[in-house]
């Protein structure tokens, strides 16, 4: 899985493999969000605010997640 650096005050890198979205926060925590459609990943990467998009369309949408490291 390849993590791509993003310009965000809260997120350092974002990756996507299969249907799993990986988000590395600036704090160093890596989270995996499961069953995320590829179209949603593309929208996240194109969003003007990655953090706001993640919060609204992934976290609050109820995608299952876990702390990876």
C-alpha positions in Angstrom: 0.0 0.0 0.0 1.3 3.4 -1.0 0.7 6.4 1.3 0.5 9.7 -0.4 1.4 12.9 1.4 -1.4 15.5 1.6 -1.6 19.2 2.6 -3.7 19.1 5.7 -3.5 20.5 9.3 -4.5 17.1 10.7 -3.6 14.4 8.1 -0.1 13.6 7.0 -0.8 10.8 4.4 -3.6 8.9 2.8 -3.5 5.4 1.2 -6.0 3.1 -0.4 -5.8 -0.6 -1.1 -8.7 -2.9 -2.0 -11.6 -1.2 -0.3 -9.6 -0.1 2.7 -8.7 3.6 3.2 -5.6 4.3 5.3 -5.1 7.6 7.0 -1.9 8.6 8.8 -2.6 11.5 11.1 0.0 14.1 12.0 0.0 12.6 15.5 1.5 9.5 14.0 -1.6 7.3 14.4 -2.5 5.2 11.4 -6.2 4.3 11.0 -7.8 1.9 8.5 -11.4 2.6 7.3 -13.1 -0.5 5.8 -15.4 -1.0 2.8 -14.8 2.5 1.5 -15.7 2.8 -2.2 -13.0 3.9 -4.6 -15.1 6.8 -5.7 -15.1 8.1 -2.2 -11.3 7.8 -2.0 -11.0 9.8 -5.2 -13.3 12.5 -3.8 -11.3 12.6 -0.6 -8.1 13.1 -2.5 -9.6 15.9 -4.6 -11.3 17.7 -1.7 -10.1 21.2 -0.7 -10.1 20.0 2.9 -9.1 16.4 3.5 -9.9 16.6 7.2 -13.4 18.0 6.7 -14.2 15.5 4.0 -12.9 12.6 6.1 -15.0 13.7 9.0 -18.2 14.3 7.1 -18.3 11.5 4.5 -16.3 8.7 6.2 -16.3 9.1 10.0 -19.8 10.4 10.4 -21.1 8.1 7.7 -20.2 5.2 10.0 -17.5 3.3 8.1 -16.0 0.7 10.3 -12.4 1.6 11.4 -9.6 0.5 13.6 -6.3 1.9 14.9 -3.5 0.1 13.0 -0.5 1.7 14.7 
